Amino acid sequence: MAQGRSRSNNLVVPQARQALEQLKMEAARELGVTIPQDGYMGSYTSRETGSLGGYITKRLVQQAEQQLSGSGRTL
């Protein structure tokens, strides 16, 4: 990220940060994408980061659908 820029993707529920980080790590592991210790993914291709983001979105939608259907089961 360029210096002097602020993050524009602020969480609506800041307490969810840890759960989202865990979801990101699980998704990366399942897709075979290694996330560096420092979290900087600037050397990754758009395909790698896009597949990770898409997979995370898919999982979040599945969880929301399950909650809305009343099953209450989480992934």
C-alpha positions as CSV (number, residue, x, y, z in Angstrom):
1,M,0.0,0.0,0.0
2,A,1.3,3.5,-0.8
3,Q,2.5,5.6,2.1
4,G,0.1,8.3,3.3
5,R,-3.0,6.4,2.1
6,S,-5.7,5.3,4.6
7,R,-7.5,2.1,4.2
8,S,-10.9,2.5,2.6
9,N,-12.2,-0.9,3.5
10,N,-13.1,-0.3,7.1
11,L,-15.0,-3.0,8.9
12,V,-18.6,-2.2,9.9
13,V,-18.1,-4.4,13.0
14,P,-14.5,-4.0,14.1
15,Q,-14.8,-7.0,16.4
16,A,-15.1,-9.2,13.3
17,R,-11.5,-8.6,12.3
18,Q,-10.1,-11.8,14.0
19,A,-12.8,-14.0,12.4
20,L,-12.1,-12.5,9.0
21,E,-8.4,-13.0,9.4
22,Q,-9.0,-16.7,10.3
23,L,-11.3,-17.1,7.3
24,K,-8.7,-15.6,5.1
25,M,-6.0,-18.0,6.4
26,E,-8.3,-21.0,6.0
27,A,-9.2,-20.0,2.5
28,A,-5.6,-19.5,1.5
29,R,-4.7,-22.9,2.9
30,E,-7.5,-24.5,1.0
31,L,-6.5,-22.8,-2.3
32,G,-2.8,-23.3,-1.8
33,V,-1.9,-19.6,-1.5
34,T,0.8,-18.8,1.0
35,I,0.2,-15.5,2.9
36,P,3.5,-13.9,4.0
37,Q,4.2,-13.3,7.7
38,D,4.1,-9.5,7.2
39,G,0.8,-9.8,5.3
40,Y,2.1,-7.9,2.3
41,M,0.7,-9.5,-0.8
42,G,1.9,-6.9,-3.4
43,S,4.0,-9.5,-5.2
44,Y,1.0,-11.8,-5.8
45,T,-0.8,-11.9,-9.1
46,S,-4.4,-10.6,-9.5
47,R,-5.5,-14.2,-10.2
48,E,-4.1,-15.3,-6.8
49,T,-5.5,-12.5,-4.7
50,G,-8.8,-12.5,-6.7
51,S,-9.3,-16.2,-6.2
52,L,-8.7,-15.8,-2.5
53,G,-11.2,-12.8,-2.3
54,G,-13.8,-14.7,-4.4
55,Y,-13.5,-17.8,-2.2
56,I,-13.9,-15.7,1.0
57,T,-16.9,-14.0,-0.5
58,K,-18.5,-17.3,-1.5
59,R,-18.0,-18.7,2.1
60,L,-19.5,-15.5,3.7
61,V,-22.5,-15.7,1.4
62,Q,-23.0,-19.4,2.3
63,Q,-22.9,-18.6,6.0
64,A,-25.4,-15.7,5.6
65,E,-27.7,-18.0,3.6
66,Q,-27.6,-20.6,6.3
67,Q,-28.3,-18.1,9.0
68,L,-31.2,-16.6,7.1
69,S,-32.7,-20.1,6.4
70,G,-32.6,-20.7,10.2
71,S,-30.2,-23.7,10.1
72,G,-27.7,-21.7,12.3
73,R,-24.9,-24.0,11.1
74,T,-21.7,-22.2,10.3
75,L,-18.9,-23.4,8.0
